[in-house]
Amino acid sequence: MPMSGYLAQLRKKVGNDLLLLPSTAVAIHDDQMRLLLGLHADKKVWVAPGGLIEPGEQPADAAIRETWEETGLVIEITGFLGVYGGPDLMIDYPNGDRAAYVGTIFRGRVTGGQLRADGEETLEVRYFTQDEFAKVPHAKWMDAAMPVLFTGHSQPHFFPPTWKPPL
């Protein structure tokens, strides 16, 4: 998918400077608890379906939309996996753009559609076991989420706070 109109307009104003951007992704499993991942064209890494949350859009709606666009699957959101940010979600793109994402990660299940890569943003989509996943290049945030990525049910996951007010 081409850059969203909102982000393109913002980039015209700030150039390649670092932007803090809200994003979303979905952990979708098949009946064997394999995780659905897509090979992203820009960085050649495997990642759960997801992307930028547009202004005024609910994170869950963005997760469903991005999954449809990248995989051809219709999903429903079944839970909340966690929220991630920090160094593992800072990306330097080949065109020089810099972004720091805050990712809201959901659980979802397939309700329809036909699995296919969009061929533009996602080159390939398929399900991975945890062992297979560990052997392919993947987004760094997924390592942080590993405690809950390959489980069907767990409490939401996040890094505990490290900041404390100066006393």
Buried (B, 14 or more C-beta within 10 A) or exposed (E): EEEBEEBEEBBEEEEEEEBEBBBBBBBBBBEEEBBBBBBBBEBEBBBBBBBBBBEEBEBBBBBBBBBBBBBBBBBEBBEBBBBBBBEBBBBEEEEEBBBBBBBBBBBBBBEEEEEEBBEEBBBEBBBBEEEBBEEEEBBBBBEBBEEBBBBEEBEEBBEEEEEEEEE
